[in-house]
Amino acid sequence: MKFSSAVVLLFLLLLRLAASAPPPFSCDASDPKTKTFGFCKTNLPIDERVHDLITRLTIDEKISQLVNSAPAIPRLGISAYEWWSEALHGVSGWGLGVSFNGTIKGATSFPQVILSASTFDSNLWYRIGQAIGKEARAMYNQGQVKGMAFWAPNVNIFRDPRWGRGHETPGEDPLVAGKYAVAFVRGIQGDNYNNDKVEGQENNNGILQASACCKHFTAYDLDNWKGVSRLGFDAKVTKQDLADTYQPPFKSCIQEGRASGIMCAYNRVNGVPNCADYDLLTKTARGEWGFQGYIVSDCNAVAVIHDVHKYAKLPEDAVADVLKAGMDVDCGSYLSTYTKSALEQKKMLESDIDRALHNLFSVQMRLGFFNGNPNTQPFGKIGPDQACTQEHQQLALEAAHNGIVLLKNSNNRLPLSKTSSLAVIGPNANNAYVLLGNYEGRPCKSVEVFRAIQSYAPNASYEGGCKDVNCAVADVASAVRTAKDADDVVLVMGLNYSLETEDHDRVDLVLPGQQEELIKAVAAASKKPVVLVLICGGPVDVSFAKDDPKIGSILWAGYPGEAGGIALADILYGQHNPGGKLPVTWYPKDFIKVPMTDMRMRPDPSSGYPGRTYRFYNGPKVFEFGYGLSYTTHSYEFIPSTPNTLHLNQLTPTSQTTNETNSLSVSKIGANNCEKLKFSTHVGVKNTGNMIGKHPVLLFVRHERNSNTGRPLKQLVGFESVSLNAGESGVIEFVLDPCEHLSTVNEDGDMVIDRGI
């Protein structure tokens, strides 16, 4: 079939118009009626504009806006808005708000969060967030995003190594998770960053490049384990664990990050569904922490309150419960279906709806959605040339470079020689998709590990060894033959996100199928000790490899993103010196005897319960939290500057010290006095090896007395990334706040400082 040139030109024109469709926005200046609407007058305070808008809505129009896919209101010139978009480690194709079918075909795919976390580099986290926010705004300006709210970051604590979503998080430490939240949120929302101090939106009326949403609030770290589903799970959590483990990342996200969104989780906490918990959403988040933004349910979490938890007798009860608790928008359809009947049954008031709408419209206005044509707005000039830029792709490479962790390097097995022949073996070596991690978008580029290695070893041979990572049947014979023909062997093994993912937790901590058998056979047959590369998010027990002299090196690469293959090749051949540190404890395989449903952080010697994370776990470990090697060596020393004694009794009456515990309440010390107590400690660092290296320096405190009070075994209080040339020295300053860094949480959930810590 032939077409005339005119038809072809018309078709191409239509394609171009479709690819450059205008983004959705309200208050179009070309519509005369918008000039009379107070909510379109940008010179008015947002509160006044929102109030004007809400008073113009009918009850049906109000209810229509309480779900993630909010429809248009044509009579008021209000466009449809989609709240559900994702950007965990790059603008994602998950959700309903983003399309890659337009001018912009891809977005920078940064490493999955767990690997970025292993850099312990707040500045890097900020720059990643900033790049994601800019690419999101570029796609919105091209009409490829239906709303600028993105449901990231995930800052839940990686409590149990089996958790399928642990790799979405910054790890097991609440300080790290909190600082990640602050840096990422500030970056994506468009704040400035100066000398490691974030500046910009000092109030919640400031404009937003994009809206970040910290999730999943709270104590959510189980998806589907041995038939126990997140949808019906009731997490039994002590006040102590809530206060010092589960809540701090969200508090930091709100108070320091100034996030404009929170997502409440599916599960119950101590009997109450998170999305229906007034104490959690309103008293704590909004009241105590000062949150001003919108709260969204995890998808269909409102329905779950009635259908699964049976917490609400009727659907209308569930709707009333969440709106009165302080939730604002339902990812799902429950609120659009049952809110009107809940009103008619007098289970709630219209003012509960108006409160939710106030939060929703306020965020939309901060995003510029009610300010007319986006091209005239502060972020309106961000065009398609700002997506997949060389700068952003280089940042993805930097994150992968600095995140990959060297776990073993016996006799300096790495880096490899470029003159030796090489065999690459393993199912993850020739799969670019597995490098991305879940909640992925369409990457700017796609490079398999094997193809990246070929830039250094063009004649390298490849053998899969297993059909896939499940490795039900290993082709050991072929792998051994390939290994014997080479001087060096690199095995690229691990997991993928069919084995660790949303709604699927692991039931063991070992490599799947016959992977271990394959690794051992290849190592035994190889001329030299082999190099093992692990592509996985959560920990695996590789004690066999750690102890085997025929396995010379082990690298953990997480899910390193679109540049992960290049980063691994650079590290294998010494073009980059690895310096990442593990953000989670790697437990032995017997840890699976501990029920995943036990939420306690602290050990219980009477029952043999070992506790969780480096702060409380007292059992054997495969690798420690914070562990990681380098191709060079470093020495450390404290430089005298730290006060030997802090005299708390000079700040508060001695009567406020509890005689039984010899502890002082931080709240009684007061914010002003806490500020006075701050002091600096300095750590000298020297690169004593012969290769330039960048790595994080981690500062811990240890309490003298911890046997009967549930104090952490040790606690991370600061981290700083430092880059030093061979032989170079540097000094790192850590500013410590005793009220935060030297305090502990008692059984009542109160922060206290102990005498003589």
C-alpha positions in Angstrom: 0.0 0.0 0.0 1.4 3.4 -1.0 0.6 6.8 0.5 0.9 10.3 -1.0 3.6 12.6 0.3 0.9 14.8 1.7 -0.6 12.0 3.8 2.9 11.0 5.1 3.6 14.6 6.1 0.2 14.9 7.8 0.9 11.7 9.7 4.4 12.9 10.8 2.9 16.2 11.9 0.3 14.4 14.0 3.0 12.2 15.6 5.0 15.3 16.4 2.0 17.1 17.9 1.2 14.0 20.0 4.7 13.8 21.2 4.7 17.4 22.3 1.2 17.6 23.8 0.9 20.3 26.4 1.2 19.3 30.1 -2.0 19.4 32.1 -2.6 22.6 34.0 -5.4 24.7 35.4 -6.1 28.4 35.3 -5.5 28.9 31.6 -5.2 32.6 31.0 -6.8 32.2 27.5 -10.0 31.1 29.3 -11.8 34.4 30.3 -13.6 32.9 33.2 -10.4 32.0 35.1 -9.7 35.7 35.6 -12.6 35.9 38.1 -11.5 32.9 40.1 -9.7 33.7 43.3 -7.9 30.3 43.2 -6.2 31.4 39.9 -4.8 34.6 41.4 -1.1 33.9 42.0 -0.6 37.0 44.0 -2.9 35.7 46.8 -1.6 33.4 49.6 -2.0 29.7 48.8 -4.4 29.2 51.8 -6.7 31.9 50.4 -6.6 30.4 46.9 -7.3 26.9 48.2 -10.2 28.1 50.3 -11.7 29.9 47.3 -11.4 26.8 45.2 -13.0 24.5 47.7 -16.0 26.8 48.2 -16.7 26.6 44.5 -16.9 22.8 44.4 -20.1 20.7 44.6 -20.0 17.7 47.0 -19.6 15.3 44.0 -16.7 17.4 42.6 -15.1 17.3 46.0 -15.3 13.6 46.3 -14.0 13.1 42.8 -10.7 14.7 43.9 -10.0 12.2 46.7 -8.5 9.5 44.5 -5.1 9.3 42.7 -6.7 9.7 39.3 -8.5 12.9 39.9 -10.8 13.9 37.0 -11.1 17.3 35.4 -13.7 19.8 36.5 -14.3 21.6 33.1 -16.7 24.2 34.4 -13.9 25.6 36.6 -11.1 25.1 34.0 -9.4 22.4 36.2 -7.5 19.7 34.4 -7.3 16.1 35.4 -4.5 15.2 37.8 -2.7 11.9 38.4 -1.0 11.6 41.8 0.5 8.2 41.2 4.0 8.4 39.7 7.1 6.7 40.8 10.8 7.8 40.9 12.6 5.6 43.4 15.9 5.8 41.6 15.0 7.5 38.4 11.7 8.5 36.7 9.8 5.3 36.5 7.3 3.7 34.2 5.5 2.3 37.2 2.3 4.0 38.3 -0.2 5.8 36.1 1.4 9.2 35.6 4.4 8.8 33.4 4.7 7.8 29.7 7.9 7.2 27.7 6.0 7.3 24.5 6.9 10.9 23.5 9.8 13.1 22.8 11.7 11.8 25.8 12.3 8.1 25.4 14.2 7.4 28.6 15.4 8.7 31.9 18.6 8.2 33.8 18.5 4.9 35.8 20.5 5.4 38.9 21.5 2.5 41.2 18.8 0.9 43.3 18.7 2.8 46.6 20.5 0.1 48.7 23.7 0.5 46.5 23.5 4.3 46.5 23.2 4.1 50.3 26.5 2.2 50.5 28.3 5.3 49.4 27.3 7.0 52.7 27.4 10.3 50.7 24.7 12.7 51.4 25.8 15.1 48.7 25.6 12.3 46.1 22.1 11.4 47.3 21.0 15.1 46.9 22.4 15.3 43.4 20.6 12.1 42.4 17.3 13.5 43.7 18.0 16.8 41.9 18.6 15.0 38.6 15.5 12.9 38.9 13.4 16.0 39.7 14.8 17.9 36.7 14.1 14.9 34.4 10.6 14.5 35.8 9.9 18.2 35.2 11.3 17.9 31.6 8.9 15.1 30.9 6.0 17.0 32.4 6.8 20.0 30.2 6.6 17.7 27.2 3.2 16.4 28.2 4.5 13.0 29.2 3.7 13.3 33.0 0.2 13.8 34.2 1.1 15.1 37.7 4.3 16.1 39.5 3.8 14.1 42.7 6.3 11.1 42.9 6.0 8.4 45.5 9.6 8.2 46.6 11.7 7.7 48.6 11.2 4.4 50.5 12.8 5.0 53.9 11.6 2.0 55.8 14.2 0.3 57.9 15.7 -2.9 56.3 15.0 -4.9 59.4 15.0 -8.4 58.1 17.4 -9.7 55.4 14.6 -11.7 53.7 12.4 -8.6 53.0 11.7 -8.5 49.3 11.7 -4.7 49.2 14.8 -4.1 51.4 16.9 -3.1 48.4 14.5 -0.2 47.8 15.6 1.4 51.1 18.8 3.0 52.4 19.5 0.1 54.7 19.1 -0.9 58.3 20.3 2.2 60.2 17.8 5.0 61.1 20.4 7.8 60.9 21.4 6.8 57.3 17.8 6.3 56.3 16.9 9.7 57.7 19.8 11.5 56.1 19.0 9.8 52.8 15.4 11.0 53.0 16.5 14.6 53.7 19.0 14.7 50.8 16.9 13.0 48.2 13.7 14.9 49.1 15.5 18.2 49.0 17.0 17.4 45.7 13.9 16.2 43.9 11.8 19.1 45.3 14.3 21.6 43.9 16.1 23.0 46.9 19.6 24.4 46.8 22.6 22.7 48.4 25.6 24.6 49.8 28.5 23.2 51.7 26.6 20.1 52.7 23.8 22.3 54.1 20.5 22.3 52.1 18.8 25.6 51.7 15.7 26.7 49.9 12.1 25.8 50.9 12.3 27.1 54.5 8.5 27.1 54.6 5.9 24.9 53.1 4.5 27.6 50.7 7.6 27.4 48.5 7.5 26.3 44.9 8.3 22.7 44.2 10.3 21.2 41.2 8.5 18.0 42.0 6.7 16.6 45.1 8.5 13.8 47.1 6.6 11.3 49.2 8.2 9.4 52.0 6.9 5.9 52.4 5.7 3.6 53.8 4.5 5.1 57.2 5.1 3.1 59.4 6.8 -0.2 60.6 6.4 -1.7 57.2 9.0 -4.3 56.3 7.2 -7.5 55.5 5.5 -8.2 52.1 4.6 -11.8 51.8 6.4 -14.4 53.9 5.2 -17.9 54.3 1.6 -16.9 53.8 1.7 -13.8 56.0 0.8 -10.9 53.8 1.5 -7.2 54.3 -2.2 -6.6 53.6 -3.3 -8.3 56.8 -0.2 -8.1 59.0 -0.5 -6.6 62.4 3.0 -5.4 63.4 3.5 -5.6 67.2 6.0 -2.8 67.9 7.2 -1.5 71.3 7.2 2.2 72.1 11.0 1.9 72.4 11.5 0.4 68.9 9.1 2.9 67.3 10.9 5.8 68.8 14.5 4.8 68.0 14.2 2.7 64.9 11.0 2.8 62.9 10.0 6.5 63.2 13.2 8.5 63.0 13.6 8.4 59.1 10.0 9.7 58.7 10.6 12.4 61.3 13.8 13.5 59.4 12.0 13.4 56.1 9.3 15.7 57.4 11.2 18.1 59.7 14.5 18.4 57.8 13.6 17.2 54.3 10.3 19.1 54.3 8.7 16.4 52.2 5.3 17.4 50.7 3.9 13.9 50.8 3.7 10.8 53.0 2.3 7.4 52.1 0.6 5.4 54.9 1.3 1.6 54.8 -1.0 -1.4 54.4 -0.2 -3.0 57.7 -1.6 -2.4 61.2 0.7 -1.3 64.0 -0.5 -2.6 67.4 -4.0 -3.3 66.1 -4.6 -0.1 64.2 -4.3 0.2 60.4 -1.7 2.9 59.6 -4.1 4.8 57.2 -6.7 4.9 59.9 -4.4 5.9 62.8 -5.2 9.5 64.0 -2.4 9.4 66.5 0.1 8.5 63.7 -1.1 10.8 60.9 -2.5 13.8 62.7 -1.0 13.9 66.2 2.5 12.7 65.3 3.1 13.7 61.7 1.2 16.9 61.6 1.1 17.9 65.2 4.5 16.9 66.7 6.6 17.0 63.5 4.8 19.9 61.7 4.1 18.1 58.5 2.3 20.2 55.9 1.5 18.2 52.8 -0.7 15.4 51.5 -1.0 11.9 52.9 -1.8 9.1 50.4 -2.8 5.5 51.0 -0.7 2.7 49.6 -2.8 1.4 46.7 -6.1 -0.1 47.8 -5.0 0.2 51.5 -8.3 1.8 52.3 -10.2 -1.1 50.9 -7.9 -3.5 52.9 -9.1 -1.8 56.2 -12.5 -3.3 55.5 -11.9 -6.3 53.3 -8.8 -7.8 55.0 -8.2 -6.3 58.4 -11.9 -6.3 59.2 -11.1 -3.2 61.2 -14.1 -1.4 59.7 -17.5 -3.1 59.7 -18.7 -1.3 56.5 -16.9 0.3 53.6 -18.3 3.6 54.8 -16.6 3.1 58.1 -13.3 2.6 56.4 -13.7 5.8 54.4 -14.7 7.8 57.6 -11.8 6.3 59.6 -9.1 7.3 57.1 -10.4 10.8 56.5 -10.9 11.5 60.2 -7.5 10.1 60.9 -5.9 12.6 58.5 -5.4 10.8 55.2 -6.1 12.9 52.1 -6.1 10.8 48.9 -6.9 7.2 48.1 -4.7 5.3 45.7 -7.7 3.3 44.6 -11.4 3.8 44.2 -12.8 3.3 47.7 -13.2 7.0 48.5 -14.9 7.8 45.2 -17.3 4.9 45.7 -18.2 5.2 49.4 -17.6 8.8 50.6 -21.0 10.1 49.7 -22.8 7.3 51.4 -20.6 7.8 54.5 -21.7 11.4 54.6 -25.3 10.5 54.2 -24.9 8.0 57.0 -23.4 10.8 59.1 -20.2 8.8 59.8 -18.2 11.8 58.9 -18.5 15.5 58.1 -18.0 17.5 54.9 -15.3 19.4 56.7 -13.3 16.2 56.8 -13.3 16.2 53.0 -12.5 19.9 52.9 -9.5 19.3 55.2 -8.2 16.7 52.8 -8.8 18.8 49.7 -6.9 21.7 51.4 -3.8 19.6 51.6 -4.1 18.2 48.1 -4.7 21.6 46.3 -2.0 23.3 48.4 0.6 20.8 47.0 -0.7 21.2 43.5 -0.4 25.0 43.8 3.1 24.7 45.1 3.9 22.7 42.0 2.5 25.4 39.8 -0.5 23.4 38.6 -2.9 26.3 39.2 -0.6 29.0 37.9 -1.5 28.9 34.2 0.8 27.8 31.3 3.8 25.9 32.8 6.1 27.3 30.2 5.9 30.7 32.0 6.7 29.1 35.4 10.1 28.8 37.1 10.6 25.3 35.9 8.9 25.8 32.6 12.1 26.1 30.6 13.4 22.6 31.5 13.2 20.9 28.1 13.9 17.4 26.7 17.6 18.2 26.5 17.6 18.0 30.3 16.8 14.2 30.3 19.5 11.6 29.9 22.2 14.3 29.9 25.8 13.4 29.9 26.0 15.0 33.4 23.2 12.8 34.7 24.6 9.6 33.2 28.0 10.4 34.6 26.3 10.8 38.0 24.8 7.4 37.6 28.3 6.0 36.9 29.7 7.8 39.9 27.0 6.4 42.2 27.7 2.8 40.9 31.5 3.3 41.2 31.3 4.5 44.8 28.6 2.2 45.9 30.0 -1.2 44.9 31.5 -3.0 47.9 34.7 -5.0 47.8 34.0 -7.8 50.4 37.2 -10.0 49.8 40.5 -9.4 48.0 42.9 -12.1 49.1 46.5 -11.5 48.1 45.3 -8.5 46.0 43.5 -10.7 43.5 42.0 -7.6 42.1 42.5 -5.6 40.0 42.9 -7.9 37.0 45.6 -7.7 34.4 44.5 -6.4 31.0 47.0 -8.8 29.3 45.5 -12.0 30.8 42.8 -14.0 29.0 39.4 -13.9 30.7 36.3 -16.0 31.1 33.0 -14.5 32.3 30.5 -17.0 33.7 27.1 -16.6 35.2 23.5 -15.8 34.4 23.7 -12.2 35.6 26.7 -11.4 33.3 24.8 -11.0 30.1 21.6 -9.4 31.3 21.4 -5.6 31.4 17.8 -5.5 32.7 18.7 -7.2 36.0 21.1 -4.3 36.8 18.3 -1.8 37.0 16.4 -2.9 40.1 12.6 -2.7 40.5 10.5 0.4 40.1 12.7 1.0 37.1 12.1 3.3 34.2 13.3 3.1 30.6 17.1 3.7 30.9 19.1 6.1 28.8 21.4 3.2 27.8 21.7 -0.5 28.5 25.0 -2.2 28.9 25.5 -5.8 30.1 28.4 -6.6 32.5 30.0 -8.9 29.9 29.8 -6.3 27.2 31.3 -3.6 29.5 34.1 -6.0 30.4 34.9 -6.5 26.7 36.1 -2.9 26.5 39.0 -4.1 28.7 39.2 -7.7 27.5 37.8 -7.8 23.9 38.6 -11.5 23.5 36.8 -12.5 26.8 34.7 -15.7 26.5 31.2 -16.1 28.0 29.3 -19.0 29.5 26.0 -18.7 31.3 26.4 -21.7 33.5 22.7 -21.5 34.4 19.7 -20.6 32.3 18.7 -17.9 34.8 19.4 -17.0 38.4 17.1 -19.7 39.7 19.7 -22.1 38.3 17.5 -25.2 38.6 20.1 -27.1 36.6 23.7 -25.9 36.3 25.7 -26.7 33.2 28.8 -27.3 35.3 30.7 -29.1 32.5 30.5 -26.2 30.0 31.4 -23.6 32.7 34.4 -25.6 33.8 35.7 -26.0 30.2 35.4 -22.3 29.7 37.2 -21.5 32.9 40.1 -23.9 32.2 40.8 -22.1 28.9 41.3 -18.7 30.6 43.9 -17.1 32.9 41.2 -15.2 34.9 37.6 -16.1 35.7 34.9 -13.7 36.8 31.6 -15.3 38.0 28.6 -12.9 37.9 25.9 -14.5 40.1 23.3 -13.5 42.6 19.6 -12.8 42.6 17.0 -10.8 40.6 13.8 -9.0 41.5 11.6 -12.0 40.8 13.2 -13.5 43.9 13.3 -10.3 46.0 10.5 -7.9 45.1 7.3 -6.3 46.2 4.8 -8.8 47.5 7.5 -11.5 47.7 9.9 -12.1 50.6 12.7 -14.7 50.5 12.5 -17.8 52.7 16.3 -18.4 52.7 19.5 -16.5 52.6 21.5 -18.6 50.2 22.2 -18.4 46.4 19.3 -20.0 44.5 19.4 -23.4 42.9 22.8 -24.8 42.0 24.6 -21.5 41.9 26.8 -22.5 44.8 27.7 -25.8 43.2 28.6 -24.1 40.0 30.8 -21.5 41.7 32.7 -24.1 43.7 33.3 -26.3 40.6 34.5 -23.4 38.5 36.8 -22.2 41.3 38.3 -25.6 41.8 39.1 -25.9 38.1 40.4 -22.4 37.5 44.1 -21.7 37.1 43.9 -18.8 39.6 41.5 -17.9 42.3 38.3 -16.6 40.8 36.5 -13.3 41.2 32.8 -13.6 42.4 30.5 -10.7 41.6 27.1 -10.7 43.4 24.2 -8.9 41.7 21.6 -8.8 44.5 19.8 -6.3 46.8 19.5 -8.2 50.1 22.2 -10.1 51.8 23.1 -13.7 50.9 25.2 -16.1 53.0 28.3 -16.6 50.9 30.4 -18.0 53.8 31.6 -20.8 51.5 33.1 -18.2 49.1 34.5 -16.1 52.0 36.4 -19.1 53.3 37.4 -20.7 50.0 41.1 -19.8 49.0 40.2 -20.6 45.4 37.8 -17.6 45.5 40.1 -14.7 45.6 37.7 -11.7 45.5 34.1 -10.9 46.1 32.3 -7.8 44.9 28.7 -6.9 45.9 27.1 -4.7 43.3 23.5 -4.4 44.4 21.4 -3.5 41.4 23.8 -0.9 40.1 21.6 0.9 37.5 22.2 1.7 33.8 25.9 2.4 34.4 26.5 -0.7 36.6 28.1 -2.8 34.0 30.6 -0.1 33.1 31.3 0.6 36.8 32.0 -3.1 37.5 34.4 -3.4 34.5 36.2 -0.2 35.7 36.6 -1.7 39.2 37.7 -5.2 38.0 40.5 -3.6 35.9 41.6 -1.0 38.4 40.2 2.0 36.6 38.3 2.8 39.8 39.1 2.0 43.4 36.0 0.6 45.2 35.2 2.2 48.5 31.5 1.4 49.3 30.5 0.1 52.8 27.6 -2.3 53.5 24.5 -0.5 54.7 23.1 -3.8 56.1 24.3 -6.7 58.1 24.8 -9.9 56.2 23.5 -12.7 58.4 24.3 -16.5 58.2 21.7 -18.7 56.6 20.5 -20.1 59.9 19.0 -16.6 60.7 15.9 -17.8 58.9 14.9 -19.6 62.1 13.9 -16.2 63.4 10.3 -15.5 62.5 10.1 -12.6 60.1 6.9 -11.5 61.9 8.8 -10.7 65.1 9.3 -6.9 65.0 11.5 -6.6 68.0 14.8 -4.9 67.5 16.3 -5.8 70.8 17.5 -9.3 71.8 15.8 -11.5 74.3 18.4 -13.8 76.0 15.7 -15.7 77.9 14.2 -17.0 74.6 17.3 -17.0 72.5 15.9 -14.2 70.2 19.1 -12.6 68.8 17.8 -9.1 67.9 18.2 -7.3 64.6 20.6 -5.0 62.8 24.1 -4.2 63.9 22.7 -2.0 66.7 21.2 -5.0 68.6 21.9 -8.3 66.9 24.3 -10.3 69.0 24.7 -13.4 66.8 27.3 -14.5 64.1 27.6 -12.4 60.9 28.9 -13.1 57.4 29.8 -9.4 57.0 29.3 -6.5 59.3 27.3 -3.3 58.7 29.8 -0.8 57.5 32.2 -3.4 56.1 34.0 -2.8 52.9 37.6 -3.0 51.5 39.6 -0.9 49.1 42.6 -1.4 46.7 44.5 1.0 49.0 44.8 1.2 52.8 43.9 3.9 55.3 44.8 4.8 58.8 42.7 6.8 61.3 43.2 8.7 64.5 41.2 11.0 66.8 42.7 14.4 67.0 42.4 15.8 70.5 39.5 18.3 70.6 36.7 16.3 72.1 35.5 17.4 75.6 36.1 14.6 78.1 33.0 15.5 80.3 29.6 17.0 79.6 28.1 18.6 82.7 24.3 18.2 82.2 23.5 19.2 85.8 24.7 22.8 84.9 21.8 23.0 82.4 19.0 21.5 84.4 18.0 21.0 88.0 19.4 17.8 89.5 15.9 16.8 90.6 15.1 16.1 86.9 17.6 13.3 86.9 15.9 10.0 87.7 17.6 8.3 90.6 16.7 4.8 89.6 18.1 5.1 86.1 20.6 8.0 86.5 19.2 9.4 83.2 17.9 12.8 82.1 15.1 13.4 79.8 16.2 15.2 76.6 12.8 17.0 76.4 13.6 18.5 79.9 17.0 19.7 78.7 15.3 21.7 76.0 16.2 22.6 72.5 18.2 25.7 73.4 20.4 23.8 75.9 20.8 20.9 73.5 22.2 23.4 71.0 24.7 24.6 73.6 25.9 21.1 74.2 27.0 20.5 70.6 30.7 19.9 70.1 33.1 18.9 67.4 35.3 15.9 67.1 38.0 15.6 64.5 39.3 12.4 62.8 42.5 12.3 60.9 42.5 10.0 57.8 45.6 9.0 55.8 45.8 7.0 52.6 48.7 4.7 53.4 48.5 2.8 50.2 49.6 3.5 46.6 46.3 4.2 44.9 43.8 7.1 45.0 40.7 6.1 46.9 37.4 7.5 48.0 35.5 5.9 50.9 33.2 6.9 53.7 34.4 7.3 57.3 31.9 6.1 59.8 31.8 7.3 63.4 30.1 5.2 66.0 29.4 5.6 69.7 29.3 2.8 72.2 27.5 2.9 75.6 29.3 1.4 78.6 26.2 0.0 80.1 23.8 -1.9 77.8 23.0 -5.2 79.4 19.6 -4.6 81.0 18.3 -1.4 79.3 18.1 -2.2 75.6 20.8 0.2 74.6 22.3 -0.4 71.2 25.6 -2.3 71.1 26.9 0.6 69.1 25.3 3.5 67.2 26.3 5.3 64.0 26.4 9.0 64.8 28.1 10.4 61.7 29.6 9.6 58.3 31.6 11.6 55.8 33.0 10.6 52.4 36.6 11.5 51.8 38.9 11.2 48.7 42.6 11.0 49.2 45.6 10.5 46.9 48.2 7.9 47.8 50.1 9.2 50.8 47.6 12.1 51.4 46.1 13.0 54.7 42.9 14.8 55.6 40.8 15.8 58.7 37.1 15.2 59.0 35.0 17.2 61.5 32.0 15.6 63.0 29.6 17.9 64.9 27.9 15.9 67.6 24.7 16.8 69.4 24.6 14.9 72.7 20.8 15.2 72.9 20.6 13.3 69.6 23.8 11.3 69.3 24.6 10.3 72.9 21.0 9.7 74.0 19.1 6.5 74.1 15.4 5.7 74.1 13.8 4.1 77.2 10.9 1.6 77.3 8.4 4.5 77.3 9.8 5.8 74.0 11.4 8.9 75.6 14.9 10.0 74.7 17.2 10.2 77.7 20.9 10.8 78.4 22.5 8.5 80.9 25.0 9.7 83.5 28.5 8.4 82.8 27.9 7.0 79.3 
